[in-house]
Amino acid sequence: MALETGARIDIYEVTGKLGEGAMGEVYRARDTTLDRDVALKVLPDSFTADPERLGRFQREAKVLASLNHPNIGGIHGLESAGETQALVLELIEGPTLADRIAEGPIASDEALTIAGQMAEALEAAHEQGIVHRDLKPANVKLRPDGTVKVLDFGLAKAVTSDGSVSSGSNAPTMSITGATQMGMVVGTAAYMSPEQAKGKPVDKRADVWAFGAVLYEMLTGTRAFPGDDASDTLASVLARDPALEALPESVPTAVRRLLTRC
């Protein structure tokens, strides 16, 4: 459901649209009680119409809200207005890492500074048993003050988990076209670990794989697992190694070793 400027969800007044992604449209809004700007991520109607799925999401959102780390985008709450459900998120100014990479390869020192903060965010989440499942440049924001913020921690699990013991809470997520397909495995093909691409249960090692893919892309300006379409990309993930020879000569040996381990 699209929201117009001036629309309200509880105490939050929409002031403009920021964008949209696999898990809904995102708006800038004003918290009229605390006089601060926030981001509202409005969940798709197909999702909110399923009470059982919404209930699982609410439970997962409570877990995600427990994450408190300077490199993780915060979740303030989950609000509703009629049939509209929205996550209230920390509003983070600045470009995404995807925007930065689009300008060309990032110098080693800068890339490692960004990667270090991403690693801190992942470690903090993993210590609480939370796996991101969809780490990619578009889910990393670069604030003007140099702080790196990783967004959407664990939301893929929250959207798709079926609650079963065998494949539920660890089920990966896949949205190849960009629009969430409920009940399917979701994620972004170029950053999926092999087990995730196969639809198998995942753990924190899937985030380590994705971290390596993102660091490679920062250093080279190209994806570690390229492909003309989703099928080609998944084939690359499953059958080929990244072209480490494409790394600039200035990349230290230790970083090359790190990429290989990831």
C-alpha positions, 0 to 999 in steps of 0.5 A: 500500500503506497502512502502519500505525504502527510499520511500518518501511522500512529505518531509517525507522519510521512514526509516523503518516499525514500525507495522500495525493495524486496520487503516493501516501500520505505518512507521518511517520516517524522516522529511527532512525539519525539521530534525526530526523523525515522524511516518507515518500511511498509510491509507488502499487503500479501504479507500482512494479510497472513496472520500467521506470517505476520505473527512470526514477523512480530516475534522476529522483530522483537529479537532484531530490536535487541541488537544495539550496535553502532554499526547496525541500523536500529529498529524502533518498533512495529506500527500499524494503521488499519491494514498497513503494517510498518517497521519503524527504523533508524533513519540513516543519511548517506549513500549506500555502499552500492552507490559508492561502488558504482563510482568505481573500485574503492582504495584498499585502505578505505575498503578495509575501513568499511569492511572492518565496521561491517565485520563488527556488525556481523560479529555482534549479531552472530553473538546473539544468534542472528544471521543477516542472510542478505548482506549486500552493498545495497544493505550497507549505508555510509554516513557522512561522518564515516560510520558504516551501518548494516541494514535489514539484519535478519529480516529475510528470516523474519519474512520467510520462516515457516517455523518448522524444525527441519527448514524453518528458522534457518531457511534462506530467502531469495528475491531474484527479481526484486519483488518478494515471493512469499514462501520461497527462498529469498536473497540476492543471487550474487551474494548467496553462499552455495548452501543458500543457493541450494535452499539448504539451512544456513548459519553465520557462515553464509554471512562470512561468504557474503562479506567476502563477496562484498569486500571483493566487489569494493576492491575490484568494482565488479562482482565476485560471481557475475552472470547475465541473469540470476541462473548464470549468477547462481551457476557461478556461485556453485561452480566457479571461484572468484577471479582473484587475479582481478584484485589490484596489485596494491591489495595486501597478501593478508587481504587476499588470504582473507578473501580466500577464507571467506 
